[in-house]
Amino acid sequence: MQPGDTIAAVSTPPGEGAVALIRISGPLAEEILRRIFEPSPKPLVPRRATCGRVVEEGAFVDQVLATVFPAPASYTGEDMVEIGCHGGILLAAHILEMVLRRGARAAEPGEFTQRAFLNGKLDLTRAEAVMDLISARTPLALRAAAEQLEGRIGEEADAIRSGILEAVAHLEAWIDFPEDGIEPDLLKKIALVTVRIERLLATAESGRVLREGVRVAIVGRPNVGKSSLLNRLLGMERAIVSPVPGTTRDTIEESLCLRGILFRLTDTAGLRETSDPVELEGVERTHHTMDRADLVLHVFDATENFHEPALREREILVANKLDLVPAERPLPAEALRVSSKTGEGLPGLVEAMIRETCGQHLSARQSLAAVNARHKTLLESAASSLSAASSLLQSGAPLELPAIELRAALSAVGSITGAADTEEILGEIFARFCIGK
């Protein structure tokens, strides 16, 4: 990135019938627009969409809407222009090429949002929320990203940082002027800040669920109806269903939105002893999938007896083929009875899936804003440093030692919003963005 130059990109992916949005940011933005754009019938007015024509050497290219956003009242904090043209890969690419030939350069992934951060328009948590908004696949994920974009996580991180900063100031005053007898109750201050960190860390699991979805493994012996259950949950014939044992030899993954939560379902190879090397590889992949899953649906044929080891935590026993079983047939008390063929019992299974994985994290919380993996690592580091500082103070160690730990905690929390030195993490964050954002 080269701050101060002018960048441009097609922000909205063009497609048939869609509107492509070309964004320009930097000191030459408005000048470039005026060199290719003829407003009609009204002149350009800042922050107002103006109809006109894009022309090249007097030749008409497209009828567009252009909007000028003078600095600092723009997304990036710089002079910025948006051109809405008719969708189409060739047309949008042609107009972008016209812009680039007149002094702009192609933007790097996430560079518009990175400039917004560097110019003080967003903190890092809100910049990350932009990416979460773009990649959201469920209504709840979208709502959580919107709340984070409003600053919920950033505000809490700033409050925690202020608490640590106050403790640092008191401790260092005590070190510098011991004759004044300054003895603030640092342990109480540290404890209060630690509680706030723990409260924020408690949102990490719901954040992972909202951003990544719930990993669900559908397992069981061959021919118990695992693939049929997958198809029934998805509402389409995704997996091949056959009476021949061992039809599924590799994992099949599909995603499903239930109550605004993304469930990533994986149909697996049947669990059984086999000498077939291909099927054996499938069984090994099944065990690997089970180890990584947030939830396991252990399916068995309700017409047969269930003889499996005790269920693990977050493992639901599913008695399938209920349509073939007499009502009086005894089944394990913990088994959920379903029929992949008729759909009987599926609502109860869905309720159990939500209850076992998401209910405790999402149902009772008014706010869905939740920390991501980066925030979690930094908060854990801060909590560890605060714990060390508290122990050092209680042990009577030289005050310089807890001061070092408090400053480490301050730096970790500051890195969440970008208040600390963030040079190293900027590339990591913004490299995940798409071009034009």
For each residue, the residues with C-beta under 8 A, 3 or more apart:
1: 108 111 114 115
2: 5
3: 115 118
4: 26 27
5: 2 26 105
6: 24 25 26 27 28 29 32 103 104 105
7: 24 25 26 104 105 106 107 108 111 112 115
8: 22 23 24 25 32 96 99 100 104 105 106 107
9: 22 23 96 106 107 111 112 435 436
10: 13 14 20 21 22 23 92 93 96 435 436
11: 21 22 23 82 112 436 437
12: 18 19 20 21 436
13: 10 18 20
14: 10 18 20 87 88 89 91 92
15: 18 87
16: 87 88
17: 87
18: 12 13 14 15 87
19: 12 84 85 86 87
20: 10 12 13 14 84 85 86 87 88 91 92
21: 10 11 12 82 83 84 436
22: 8 9 10 11 82 83 84 85 92 95 96 99
23: 8 9 10 11 80 81 82 83 107 112 436
24: 6 7 8 28 29 32 33 80 81 82 83 99 104
25: 6 7 8 29 74 75 76 78 79 80 81 107 112 115
26: 4 5 6 7 29 78 79 104
27: 4 6 78 79
28: 6 24 31 32 102 103 104
29: 6 24 25 26 32 33 68 78 79 80 81 104
30: 33 34 68 70 79 81
31: 28 34 35 103
32: 6 8 24 28 29 35 36 81 99 102 103 104
33: 24 29 30 36 37 44 66 68 81 83
34: 30 31 37 44
35: 31 32 102
36: 32 33 54 55 56 61 95 98 99 102
37: 33 34 44 52 53 54 55 64 66 83
38: 52 53 54 55
39: 42 43 44 50 51 52 66
40: 51 52 53
41: 51
42: 39 45 50 51
43: 39 50
44: 33 34 37 39 50 66 68
45: 42 48 50 68
46: 68 69 70
47: 67 68 69 70 73
48: 45 67
49: 65 66 67 84
50: 39 42 43 44 45 65 66 67
51: 39 40 41 42 63 64 65
52: 37 38 39 40 63 64 65 66
53: 37 38 40 60 61 62 63 64
54: 36 37 38 60 61 62 64 83 85 95 98
55: 36 37 38 58 59 60 61
56: 36 59 61 98
57:
58: 55
59: 55 56
60: 53 54 55
61: 36 53 54 55 56 91 94 95 98
62: 53 54 85 86 91 95
63: 51 52 53 86
64: 37 51 52 53 54 83 84 85 86 95
65: 49 50 51 52 83 84
66: 33 37 39 44 49 50 52 81 82 83 84
67: 47 48 49 50 81 82 84
68: 29 30 33 44 45 46 47 79 80 81
69: 46 47 73 74 75 79 80 81 82
70: 30 46 47 73 74 79
71: 74 77 78 79 80
72: 77 78 119 121
73: 47 69 70
74: 25 69 70 71 77 78 79 80
75: 25 69 80 112 116 121
76: 25 80 112 115 116 119 121
77: 71 72 74 115 116 119 120 121
78: 25 26 27 29 71 72 74 115 119
79: 25 26 27 29 30 68 69 70 71 74
80: 23 24 25 29 68 69 71 74 75 76
81: 23 24 25 29 30 32 33 66 67 68 69
82: 11 21 22 23 24 66 67 69
83: 21 22 23 24 33 37 54 64 65 66 95
84: 19 20 21 22 49 64 65 66 67
85: 19 20 22 54 62 64 91 92 95
86: 19 20 62 63 64 91
87: 14 15 16 17 18 19 20 91 92
88: 14 16 20 91 92
89: 14 92 93
90: 93 94
91: 14 20 61 62 85 86 87 88 94 95
92: 10 14 20 22 85 87 88 89 95 96
93: 10 89 90 96 97
94: 61 90 91 97 98
95: 22 36 54 61 62 64 83 85 91 92 98 99
96: 8 9 10 22 92 93 99 100
97: 93 94 100 101
98: 36 54 56 61 94 95 101 102
99: 8 22 24 32 36 95 96 102 104
100: 8 96 97 104 105 106
101: 97 98
102: 28 32 35 36 98 99
103: 6 28 31 32
104: 6 7 8 24 26 28 29 32 99 100
105: 5 6 7 8 100
106: 7 8 9 100 435
107: 7 8 9 23 25 111 112 435 436
108: 1 7 111 430 435
109: 430 431 432 433 434 435 437
110: 113 114 131 429 430 431 432 433 434 437
111: 1 7 9 107 108 114 115 430
112: 7 9 11 23 25 75 76 107 115 116 436 437
113: 110 116 117 122 127 130 131 430 433 437
114: 1 110 111 117 118 127 426 430
115: 1 3 7 25 76 77 78 111 112 118 119
116: 75 76 77 112 113 119 121 122 127
117: 113 114 120 121 122 123 124 127 418 426
118: 3 114 115
119: 72 76 77 78 115 116
120: 77 117
121: 72 75 76 77 116 117
122: 113 116 117 126 127 130
123: 117 126 127 151 154 417 418 419
124: 117 127 128 154 415 416 417 418 422 425 429
125: 128 129 148 151 153 154 157 375 416 417
126: 122 123 129 130 148 149 151 154
127: 113 114 116 117 122 123 124 130 131 429 430
128: 124 125 131 132 148 372 374 429
129: 125 126 132 133 145 146 148 149
130: 113 122 126 127 133 134 149 433 437
131: 110 113 127 128 134 135 432 433 437
132: 128 129 135 136 141 144 145 148 211 372
133: 129 130 136 142 145 146 149
134: 130 131 433 434 437
135: 131 132 211
136: 132 133 141 142 144 145
137: 141 213 255 257 262
138: 141 142 210 213 257 260 261 262
139: 142 143 257 260
140: 143 144 210 259 260 261 362 368
141: 132 136 137 138 144 145 210 211 260 262
142: 133 136 138 139 145 146
143: 139 140 146 147 260 368
144: 132 136 140 141 147 148 207 210 368 369 370
145: 129 132 133 136 141 142 148 149
146: 129 133 142 143 149 150
147: 143 144 150 152 367 368 369
148: 125 126 128 129 132 144 145 151 152 153 154 369 370
149: 126 129 130 133 145 146
150: 146 147 369
151: 123 125 126 148 154 155
152: 147 148 155 156 367 369
153: 125 148 156 157 200 369 370 371 375 416
154: 123 124 125 126 148 151 157 158 416 417
155: 151 152 158 159
156: 152 153 159 160 196 200
157: 125 153 154 160 161 200 375 413 416 417
158: 154 155 161 162 417 419
159: 155 156 162 163 196
160: 156 157 163 164 193 196 197 200 382 413
161: 157 158 164 165 410 413 414 417 419
162: 158 159 165 166
163: 159 160 166 167 189 192 193 196
164: 160 161 167 168 193 382 386 406 409 410 413
165: 161 162 168 169 410
166: 162 163 169 170 189
167: 163 164 170 171 186 189 190 193 406
168: 164 165 171 172 403 406 407 410
169: 165 166 172 173
170: 166 167 173 174 182 184 186 189
171: 167 168 174 175 184 186 399 402 403 406
172: 168 169 175 176 403
173: 169 170 176 177 180 182
174: 170 171 177 178 182 183 184 399
175: 171 172 178 399 400 403
176: 172 173
177: 173 174 180 182
178: 174 175 181 182
179:
180: 173 177
181: 178
182: 170 173 174 177 178
183: 174
184: 170 171 174 189
185: 188 189
186: 167 170 171 189 190 393 402
187: 190 191 390 393 394
188: 185 191 192
189: 163 166 167 170 184 185 186 192 193
190: 167 186 187 193 194 386 389 390 393 406
191: 187 188 194 195 390
192: 163 188 189 195 196
193: 160 163 164 167 189 190 196 197 386
194: 190 191 197 198 383 386 387 390
195: 191 192 198 199
196: 156 159 160 163 192 193 199 200
197: 160 193 194 200 201 379 382 383 386 413
198: 194 195 201 202 383
199: 195 196 202
200: 153 156 157 160 196 197 203 371 375 379
201: 197 198 204 371 376 379 380 383
202: 198 199 205
203: 200 206 207 365 369 370 371
204: 201 207 208 370 371 372 373 375 376
205: 202 208 209 361
206: 203 209 210 358 361 362 365 368 370
207: 144 203 204 210 211 370 371 372 376
208: 204 205 211 212 372 373
209: 205 206 212 213 214 261 262 294 357 358 361 362
210: 138 140 141 144 206 207 261 262 362 368 370
211: 132 135 141 207 208 372
212: 208 209 215 262 264
213: 137 138 209 255 261 262 263 264
214: 209 261 262 263 264 294 295 353 357 358
215: 212 264 266 292 293 294 295
216: 263 264 265 266 293 294 295 296 297 353
217: 266 268 286 289 290 292 293 295 296 297
218: 226 229 230 265 266 267 268 297 299
219: 226 268 271 286 289 290 296 297 298 299
220: 224 226 270 271 298 299 300 318
221: 224 270 271 272 300 301
222: 245 246 247 270 272
223: 243 245 270 301
224: 220 221 270 299 300 301 320 321
225: 228 229 299 301 320 321 340
226: 218 219 220 229 230 248 267 268 270 299
227: 230 231 239 240 241 247 248 252 267
228: 225 231 232 239 241 320 340 341
229: 218 225 226 232 233 297 299 318 320 338 340
230: 218 226 227 233 234 238 239 252 254 265 267
231: 227 228 234 235 236 237 238 239 241 340
232: 228 229 235 340 341 343 346
233: 229 230 256 265 346 350
234: 230 231 238 254 256 265
235: 231 232
236: 231
237: 231 241
238: 230 231 234 252 254
239: 227 228 230 231 248 252 267
240: 227 247 248
241: 227 228 231 237 247
242: 247
243: 223
244: 247
245: 222 223 270 272
246: 222 249 269 270 274 276 279
247: 222 227 240 241 242 244
248: 226 227 239 240 252 267 268 269 270 282
249: 246 269 278 279 281 282
250: 269 282 285
251: 266 267 268 269 282 285 286 289
252: 227 230 238 239 248 266 267
253: 264 265 266 267
254: 230 234 238 264 265
255: 137 213 262 263 264 265
256: 233 234 262 263 265
257: 137 138 139 260 261 262 263
258: 261 263 350 353 354
259: 140 354
260: 138 139 140 141 143 257
261: 138 140 209 210 213 214 257 258 354 358 362
262: 137 138 141 209 210 212 213 214 255 256 257
263: 213 214 216 255 256 257 258 353
264: 212 213 214 215 216 253 254 255
265: 216 218 230 233 234 253 254 255 256
266: 215 216 217 218 251 252 253 289 293
267: 218 226 227 230 239 248 251 252 253
268: 217 218 219 226 248 251 282 285 286 289 290
269: 246 248 249 250 251 279 282 283 285 286
270: 220 221 222 223 224 226 245 246 248 283 286
271: 219 220 221 283 286
272: 221 222 245 283
273:
274: 246 279 280 283
275: 280
276: 246 279 280
277: 280 281
278: 249 281 282
279: 246 249 269 274 276 282 283
280: 274 275 276 277 283 284
281: 249 277 278 284 285
282: 248 249 250 251 268 269 278 279 285 286
283: 269 270 271 272 274 279 280 286 287
284: 280 281 287 288
285: 250 251 268 269 281 282 288 289
286: 217 219 251 268 269 270 271 282 283 289 290
287: 283 284 290 291
288: 284 285 291 292
289: 217 219 251 266 268 285 286 292 293
290: 217 219 268 286 287 293 296
291: 287 288
292: 215 217 288 289
293: 215 216 217 266 289 290 296 314
294: 209 214 215 216 314 357
295: 214 215 216 217 314 315 316 353 356 357
296: 216 217 219 290 293 312 314 315 316
297: 216 217 218 219 229 315 316 318 349 353
298: 219 220 308 311 315 316 317 318
299: 218 219 220 224 225 226 229 318 320
300: 220 221 224 304 306 308 317 318 319 320 335
301: 221 223 224 225 304 320 321
302: 319 320 321 322 324 325 329 331 335 337
303: 321 324 325
304: 300 301
305:
306: 300 317 319 331 332 335
307:
308: 298 300 311
309:
310:
311: 298 308 315 316 317 334
312: 296 315
313:
314: 293 294 295 296 356 357
315: 295 296 297 298 311 312
316: 295 296 297 298 311 336 349 352 353 356
317: 298 300 306 311 332 334 335 336
318: 220 229 297 298 299 300 335 336 338 349
319: 300 302 306 322 325 331 332 335 336 337 338
320: 224 225 228 229 299 300 301 302 338 339 340
321: 224 225 301 302 303 324 325 339 340 341
322: 302 319 325 337 338 339 342 344 345
323: 339 341 342 344
324: 302 303 321
325: 302 303 319 321 322 329 331 337
326: 329
327:
328:
329: 302 325 326
330:
331: 302 306 319 325 335 337
332: 306 317 319 335
333:
334: 311 317
335: 300 302 306 317 318 319 331 332
336: 316 317 318 319 345 348 349 352
337: 302 319 322 325 331 344 345
338: 229 318 319 320 322 344 345 346 348 349
339: 320 321 322 323 342 343 344 345
340: 225 228 229 231 232 320 321 343
341: 228 232 321 323
342: 322 323 339
343: 232 339 340 346
344: 322 323 337 338 339
345: 322 336 337 338 339 348 349
346: 232 233 338 343 349 350
347: 350 351
348: 336 338 345 351 352
349: 297 316 318 336 338 345 346 352 353
350: 233 258 346 347 353 354
351: 347 348 354 355
352: 316 336 348 349 355 356
353: 214 216 258 263 295 297 316 349 350 356 357
354: 258 259 261 350 351 357 358 359
355: 351 352 358 359
356: 295 314 316 352 353 359
357: 209 214 294 295 314 353 354
358: 206 209 214 261 354 355 361 362 363
359: 354 355 356 362 363
360: 363 364
361: 205 206 209 358 365
362: 140 206 209 210 261 358 359 365 368
363: 358 359 360
364: 360
365: 203 206 361 362 368
366:
367: 147 152
368: 140 143 144 147 206 210 362 365
369: 144 147 148 150 152 153 203
370: 144 148 153 203 204 206 207 210
371: 153 200 201 203 204 207 375 376 379
372: 128 132 204 207 208 211 375 376
373: 204 208 376 377
374: 128 377 378 416 425 428 429
375: 125 153 157 200 204 371 372 378 379 416
376: 201 204 207 371 372 373 379 380
377: 373 374 380 381
378: 374 375 381 382 412 413 415 416
379: 197 200 201 371 375 376 382 383 412 413 416
380: 201 376 377 383 384
381: 377 378 384 385 408 409 412
382: 160 164 197 378 379 385 386 408 409 412 413
383: 194 197 198 201 379 380 386 387 409
384: 380 381 387 388
385: 381 382 388 389 405 406 408 409 412
386: 164 190 193 194 197 382 383 389 390 405 406 409
387: 194 383 384 390 391
388: 384 385 391 392 402 405
389: 190 385 386 392 393 402 403 405 406 409
390: 187 190 191 194 386 387 393 394 402
391: 387 388 394 395
392: 388 389 395 397 401 402 405
393: 186 187 190 389 390 397 399 402
394: 187 390 391
395: 391 392
396:
397: 392 393 401 402
398: 401
399: 171 174 175 393 402 403
400: 175 403 404
401: 392 397 398 404 405
402: 171 186 388 389 390 392 393 397 399 405 406
403: 168 171 172 175 389 399 400 406 407
404: 400 401 407 408
405: 385 386 388 389 392 401 402 408 409
406: 164 167 168 171 190 385 386 389 402 403 409 410
407: 168 403 404 410 411
408: 381 382 385 404 405 411 412
409: 164 381 382 383 385 386 389 405 406 412 413
410: 161 164 165 168 406 407 413 414 420
411: 407 408 414 415 420 421
412: 378 379 381 382 385 408 409 415 416 420
413: 157 160 161 164 197 378 379 382 409 410 416 420
414: 161 410 411 417 418 419 420
415: 124 378 411 412 418 419 420 421 422 425
416: 124 125 153 154 157 374 375 378 379 412 413
417: 123 124 125 154 157 158 161 414
418: 117 123 124 414 415 422
419: 123 158 161 414 415
420: 410 411 412 413 414 415
421: 411 415 424
422: 124 415 418 425 426
423: 426
424: 421 427 428
425: 124 374 415 422 428 429
426: 114 117 422 423 429 430
427: 424 430 431
428: 374 424 425 431 432
429: 110 124 127 128 374 425 426 432
430: 108 109 110 111 113 114 127 426 427 433
431: 109 110 427 428
432: 109 110 131 428 429
433: 109 110 113 130 131 134 430 437
434: 109 110 134 437
435: 9 10 106 107 108 109
436: 9 10 11 12 21 23 107 112
437: 11 109 110 112 113 130 131 134 433 434
